[in-house]
Structure formats: C-alpha cells, structure tokens
Amino acid sequence: MSGKLATYVHVADEHDQMHVFGPDDSVPAWAAKKITNPGAWVGGKVPSAVEDPQAEADRLRARVAELEAQAAGGGDESPQDGPPPKGGAGSGAPAWRAYAERNGVEVPADASREDVVAALDAAGVRTE
C-alpha cells in the first residue's frame, strides 16, 4: 500500500483494538483501507491499492482457526484470551500473526510462526 500519512490517526482493527499511525509509520494495508479521509494523507489523496491477497487469505485462515478452536474447545478461555496452540489445528503462522496483532506486537505479514513467537517472547507476551 503506497501513501504517507500527513497526520496521526487512530484505527480500530477487526477485534476493535485501537492502533495509532503517524507520518513516520508504515501503514499496514488493513489500516490504510480504513483511513478514508483525504486530509489524513500527504497530497490529500487516499491510496487506492488493494491489500495483498495472500495477507488477506492468511488473516481469514487465522480467524477461521480461532472460531473452530472456540467451537471445539467449549472451555472458559476463548482463543483470543490466550496464545494459539503450538501444534495441530490452529497452530499455523496465520493464527500466531493474528494473536500478535491482538496483543499489539507488529510482525511482517509473511513472518513464520517461529518468528512471531520470538517477537511475542521479546515483547513479554504469553506464548505458552
């Protein structure tokens, strides 16, 4: 997604968690799609590029894995409360990237599960 912000903006993700982006930040595609005020962008034009289809597919797979785990688990802790499993269904990189996003840890869209777990550990976010 091309484009540079002219000011600071607050954007809610799909889990209603707020994120703040400013002129020096690289704005992820999911957030740029939600920033529709032309005044927020340098040059007064909203970027029109479409989000990377692979990133969108990964995000959707992670959400499906969360919902399947929630439906199968039946426990008190929802998948959003704790980390994804490290093996089996719902343990892939997309689920871990979604967990990192929910916990405010930024990782590249193509980060491996191991890279995401390392970033979460470094940030002090629970991975077990």
ABEGO torsion letter per residue (X at the ends): XBEBBABBBBBBBAAGBBBBBBAABBBBAAAAAABABAAABBGGBBBABBBBAAAAAAAAAAAAAAAAAAAAAGBABBAAABBBBABEBGABAAAAAAAAAAAGBBBBAABBAAAAAAAAAAAGBBAX
